[in-house]
Amino acid sequence: MLDNLLGTNETTAAAAAVLGLLVLAILLKGSGGLRGTTLVAPWAWSALATLTVAGSEVAAGLAGDLASWIVPLRFMAAMSAFCPIMAVLGAKRPQDRAWQFIVLSLWAVLCLPAAGWWLFGAAGPQEIHPARSWFLLILVALTPINYLPTRHWLASLLISAAQLALLWGYLPFNGGRLSGAAGSLAALGFTLAATLSVLHAAGRPTAADPLNRVWLDFRDRFGALWAMRVAERVNASASMYGWSTRLGWSGFSRGTITGRDKDEPASGLENLVLPVLRNLLRRFVSDDWIATRLQKCDPAREITSDLAPREH
């Protein structure tokens, strides 16, 4: 019986290692698409979350599921799944670097119950306060809230599924126990599917118009919360200066693209709008990032890794 259990643990550890390495390989392959953006930190948190979840199962396979520190370790690894999306919410220069200390602090606060379990060992209670349980459910909803209106909607749902798999027992109305190895493997599987979904979405063209290409790539990478803020500022400038164009969720108004605007030709409007859009986006991306998208390039040639939202 012990041999069978050891064999099962070793198989689980091997599966976790393979899934984790696959996710990390895809993240590494897509890291070039983040050059010049403030999404490098969310990418790093995504890689760290993948390492901690996969590493906790490898440790469980080597030490055995009954080790007193396995449950606290799994809980701490599960809490790391919220760090990428929190890093995205602070991905604005110049505070983006300091924001990472806030993300680290949040992770530490979320891991506090594990400290008590570690002290008391396997005999101690492994429960969390109901308020903390509801807070975790709110954190699970953050990724879909930010990315569901973008072309990465499927990846956002898969990341939330990964978080639910990790924490199912600690969410409201559940039994108060982690899902264990099965939950971790399911989470890594969902995360792998999410990264593949992002690669697939990145291979589809965004827009033929240069301004819209810049906008849609920014919107899809940074999500709804930052995109709505930028659109609000662009439209405020348009109202102030009396421009006849507006920035909507799918891009600039038709007059900007086709030149049918009665007041301004399309090229004239573009010259007016671009400096405003560029100044706003410089808080998130570099001038080279913007210039690349203003060129008549094939968007399918660039691979992105904006999982900010993963557990990654």
Secondary structure, DSSP 8 states (H G I E B T S, - for coil): -HHHHHHHHHHHHHHHHHHHHHHHHHHHHHGGGGTTBTTHHHHHHHHHHHHHHHHHHHHHHHH-TTSTTHHHHHHHHHHGGGHHHHHHHT--TTTHHHHHHHHHHHHHHHTHHHHHHHHHGGGS-----HHHHHHHHHHHHHHHHHHTTSTTHHHHHHHHHHHHHHHGGGSTTS-SS--HHHHHHHHHHHHHHHHHHHHHHHTS---SSHHHHHHHHHHHHH-HHHHHHHHHHHHHHHHHHT-S--EETTEE-HHHHHS--SSS-HHHHHHHHHHHHHHHHTTTB-HHHHHHHHSS--GGG------TT---
